[in-house]
Amino acid sequence: MKTTLILTLALWAATHAPAAWSKDDPAAGAKLYASNCTACHGADRAGMPGAFPALTDIGKRMTPVQIKEKISKGGGLMPPFSHLSQQEIDDISSYLAK
């Protein structure tokens, strides 16, 4: 019973954590984009027609969850960026949504 209560409290705390603990940082995302994404998608996010899609309006085509999944798992020509932390992926996604 005690273990169940502790697990329940831990789960509740994780799902109700203050926003400051997981706040996305678009400025950090811009730096991460510059070092991880510009080679294919360009500094202006315009992509390369026929090879790499433009990311200028990615928020209109994909949900935040889909964007984050694409970054972490890759797909098509895009390699997975599994070396990035979840916070870094969140930051890039936040930057792309601007």
C-alpha atoms as an extended CHARMM CRD file, in Angstrom:
* protein
*
        98  EXT
         1         1  MET       CA              0.0000000000        0.0000000000        0.0000000000  PROA      1               0.0000000000
         2         2  LYS       CA              2.7960000000        2.4040000000        0.9390000000  PROA      2               0.0000000000
         3         3  THR       CA              4.6570000000        1.7140000000       -2.3310000000  PROA      3               0.0000000000
         4         4  THR       CA              1.4820000000        2.3270000000       -4.3220000000  PROA      4               0.0000000000
         5         5  LEU       CA              0.9370000000        5.6420000000       -2.5560000000  PROA      5               0.0000000000
         6         6  ILE       CA              4.5190000000        6.7290000000       -3.2320000000  PROA      6               0.0000000000
         7         7  LEU       CA              4.2370000000        5.7830000000       -6.9200000000  PROA      7               0.0000000000
         8         8  THR       CA              0.9050000000        7.5800000000       -7.1930000000  PROA      8               0.0000000000
         9         9  LEU       CA              2.3620000000       10.7350000000       -5.6400000000  PROA      9               0.0000000000
        10        10  ALA       CA              5.4280000000       10.5680000000       -7.8800000000  PROA      10              0.0000000000
        11        11  LEU       CA              3.2380000000       10.1940000000      -10.9730000000  PROA      11              0.0000000000
        12        12  TRP       CA              1.0160000000       13.0750000000       -9.8610000000  PROA      12              0.0000000000
        13        13  ALA       CA              4.0640000000       15.2900000000       -9.2330000000  PROA      13              0.0000000000
        14        14  ALA       CA              5.5100000000       14.4580000000      -12.6470000000  PROA      14              0.0000000000
        15        15  THR       CA              2.2860000000       15.3280000000      -14.4530000000  PROA      15              0.0000000000
        16        16  HSD       CA              1.6340000000       18.4760000000      -12.4290000000  PROA      16              0.0000000000
        17        17  ALA       CA              5.1760000000       19.8430000000      -12.3280000000  PROA      17              0.0000000000
        18        18  PRO       CA              5.5560000000       23.6190000000      -12.5410000000  PROA      18              0.0000000000
        19        19  ALA       CA              5.9360000000       24.8990000000      -16.0910000000  PROA      19              0.0000000000
        20        20  ALA       CA              9.3190000000       26.4040000000      -15.1940000000  PROA      20              0.0000000000
        21        21  TRP       CA             10.7540000000       22.8920000000      -14.9440000000  PROA      21              0.0000000000
        22        22  SER       CA             10.0830000000       22.1500000000      -18.5840000000  PROA      22              0.0000000000
        23        23  LYS       CA              9.8790000000       25.5580000000      -20.2180000000  PROA      23              0.0000000000
        24        24  ASP       CA             10.8320000000       25.5310000000      -23.8730000000  PROA      24              0.0000000000
        25        25  ASP       CA             13.4870000000       28.0080000000      -24.9520000000  PROA      25              0.0000000000
        26        26  PRO       CA             13.1210000000       29.1650000000      -28.5840000000  PROA      26              0.0000000000
        27        27  ALA       CA             16.4560000000       31.0560000000      -28.3950000000  PROA      27              0.0000000000
        28        28  ALA       CA             18.2370000000       27.8390000000      -27.4160000000  PROA      28              0.0000000000
        29        29  GLY       CA             16.2420000000       26.0910000000      -30.1470000000  PROA      29              0.0000000000
        30        30  ALA       CA             17.5440000000       28.5860000000      -32.7240000000  PROA      30              0.0000000000
        31        31  LYS       CA             21.1250000000       27.7590000000      -31.7690000000  PROA      31              0.0000000000
        32        32  LEU       CA             20.4130000000       24.0360000000      -31.8820000000  PROA      32              0.0000000000
        33        33  TYR       CA             18.6870000000       24.4430000000      -35.2610000000  PROA      33              0.0000000000
        34        34  ALA       CA             21.7320000000       26.2990000000      -36.5830000000  PROA      34              0.0000000000
        35        35  SER       CA             24.0880000000       23.5160000000      -35.5450000000  PROA      35              0.0000000000
        36        36  ASN       CA             21.8900000000       20.5190000000      -36.4060000000  PROA      36              0.0000000000
        37        37  CYS       CA             19.4110000000       21.4500000000      -39.1280000000  PROA      37              0.0000000000
        38        38  THR       CA             20.7130000000       24.2050000000      -41.4200000000  PROA      38              0.0000000000
        39        39  ALA       CA             22.8310000000       21.8830000000      -43.5700000000  PROA      39              0.0000000000
        40        40  CYS       CA             19.6300000000       20.4100000000      -45.0220000000  PROA      40              0.0000000000
        41        41  HSD       CA             16.8220000000       22.8250000000      -44.2320000000  PROA      41              0.0000000000
        42        42  GLY       CA             18.8080000000       26.0660000000      -44.6030000000  PROA      42              0.0000000000
        43        43  ALA       CA             19.3600000000       28.9720000000      -42.2500000000  PROA      43              0.0000000000
        44        44  ASP       CA             16.0870000000       30.5000000000      -43.4550000000  PROA      44              0.0000000000
        45        45  ARG       CA             14.2010000000       27.1860000000      -43.0300000000  PROA      45              0.0000000000
        46        46  ALA       CA             13.3060000000       27.2670000000      -46.7580000000  PROA      46              0.0000000000
        47        47  GLY       CA             14.6220000000       23.7350000000      -47.3520000000  PROA      47              0.0000000000
        48        48  MET       CA             15.7960000000       22.4760000000      -50.7110000000  PROA      48              0.0000000000
        49        49  PRO       CA             12.9030000000       21.7280000000      -53.1130000000  PROA      49              0.0000000000
        50        50  GLY       CA             12.7720000000       18.0940000000      -54.0890000000  PROA      50              0.0000000000
        51        51  ALA       CA             15.2250000000       17.0280000000      -51.3920000000  PROA      51              0.0000000000
        52        52  PHE       CA             14.5510000000       18.6380000000      -48.0160000000  PROA      52              0.0000000000
        53        53  PRO       CA             11.2070000000       20.1610000000      -47.0330000000  PROA      53              0.0000000000
        54        54  ALA       CA             10.7930000000       23.7610000000      -45.9620000000  PROA      54              0.0000000000
        55        55  LEU       CA             10.1740000000       24.2050000000      -42.2540000000  PROA      55              0.0000000000
        56        56  THR       CA              8.8690000000       27.7680000000      -42.4750000000  PROA      56              0.0000000000
        57        57  ASP       CA              5.2700000000       26.7170000000      -41.7420000000  PROA      57              0.0000000000
        58        58  ILE       CA              5.8480000000       23.3140000000      -40.1810000000  PROA      58              0.0000000000
        59        59  GLY       CA              3.4530000000       24.1540000000      -37.3280000000  PROA      59              0.0000000000
        60        60  LYS       CA              0.6060000000       24.2910000000      -39.8530000000  PROA      60              0.0000000000
        61        61  ARG       CA              1.4290000000       20.8480000000      -41.2530000000  PROA      61              0.0000000000
        62        62  MET       CA              2.4190000000       18.9470000000      -38.1310000000  PROA      62              0.0000000000
        63        63  THR       CA              1.4610000000       18.9430000000      -34.4700000000  PROA      63              0.0000000000
        64        64  PRO       CA              4.1560000000       19.6770000000      -31.8660000000  PROA      64              0.0000000000
        65        65  VAL       CA              4.2010000000       15.9720000000      -30.9690000000  PROA      65              0.0000000000
        66        66  GLN       CA              4.7610000000       15.0010000000      -34.6190000000  PROA      66              0.0000000000
        67        67  ILE       CA              7.5520000000       17.5680000000      -34.9810000000  PROA      67              0.0000000000
        68        68  LYS       CA              9.3140000000       16.2710000000      -31.8820000000  PROA      68              0.0000000000
        69        69  GLU       CA              8.9290000000       12.6730000000      -33.0100000000  PROA      69              0.0000000000
        70        70  LYS       CA             10.3510000000       13.5050000000      -36.4560000000  PROA      70              0.0000000000
        71        71  ILE       CA             13.3730000000       15.1810000000      -34.8470000000  PROA      71              0.0000000000
        72        72  SER       CA             14.0720000000       12.3130000000      -32.4730000000  PROA      72              0.0000000000
        73        73  LYS       CA             13.2800000000        9.3770000000      -34.7960000000  PROA      73              0.0000000000
        74        74  GLY       CA             13.9010000000       10.8310000000      -38.2460000000  PROA      74              0.0000000000
        75        75  GLY       CA             12.1630000000        9.5340000000      -41.3410000000  PROA      75              0.0000000000
        76        76  GLY       CA             12.7120000000        9.4810000000      -45.0810000000  PROA      76              0.0000000000
        77        77  LEU       CA             16.0650000000       11.1600000000      -45.7460000000  PROA      77              0.0000000000
        78        78  MET       CA             16.1540000000       12.6920000000      -42.2770000000  PROA      78              0.0000000000
        79        79  PRO       CA             18.3450000000       10.8230000000      -39.8110000000  PROA      79              0.0000000000
        80        80  PRO       CA             17.2580000000       10.4300000000      -36.1850000000  PROA      80              0.0000000000
        81        81  PHE       CA             18.6680000000       13.0360000000      -33.8280000000  PROA      81              0.0000000000
        82        82  SER       CA             18.6350000000       10.6660000000      -30.8660000000  PROA      82              0.0000000000
        83        83  HSD       CA             21.7300000000       12.3530000000      -29.4360000000  PROA      83              0.0000000000
        84        84  LEU       CA             19.5990000000       15.3820000000      -28.5370000000  PROA      84              0.0000000000
        85        85  SER       CA             17.9670000000       15.5140000000      -25.1250000000  PROA      85              0.0000000000
        86        86  GLN       CA             14.2110000000       15.8320000000      -24.8250000000  PROA      86              0.0000000000
        87        87  GLN       CA             14.6710000000       19.4430000000      -23.6920000000  PROA      87              0.0000000000
        88        88  GLU       CA             16.7690000000       20.2050000000      -26.7730000000  PROA      88              0.0000000000
        89        89  ILE       CA             14.1170000000       18.6530000000      -29.0170000000  PROA      89              0.0000000000
        90        90  ASP       CA             11.4430000000       20.6950000000      -27.2300000000  PROA      90              0.0000000000
        91        91  ASP       CA             13.5230000000       23.8510000000      -27.7470000000  PROA      91              0.0000000000
        92        92  ILE       CA             13.9700000000       23.2100000000      -31.4880000000  PROA      92              0.0000000000
        93        93  SER       CA             10.2690000000       22.4840000000      -31.8400000000  PROA      93              0.0000000000
        94        94  SER       CA              9.4520000000       25.7210000000      -30.0180000000  PROA      94              0.0000000000
        95        95  TYR       CA             11.7910000000       27.6510000000      -32.3200000000  PROA      95              0.0000000000
        96        96  LEU       CA             10.1960000000       26.1020000000      -35.4170000000  PROA      96              0.0000000000
        97        97  ALA       CA              6.7090000000       27.0090000000      -34.1860000000  PROA      97              0.0000000000
        98        98  LYS       CA              7.5490000000       30.7390000000      -34.1400000000  PROA      98              0.0000000000
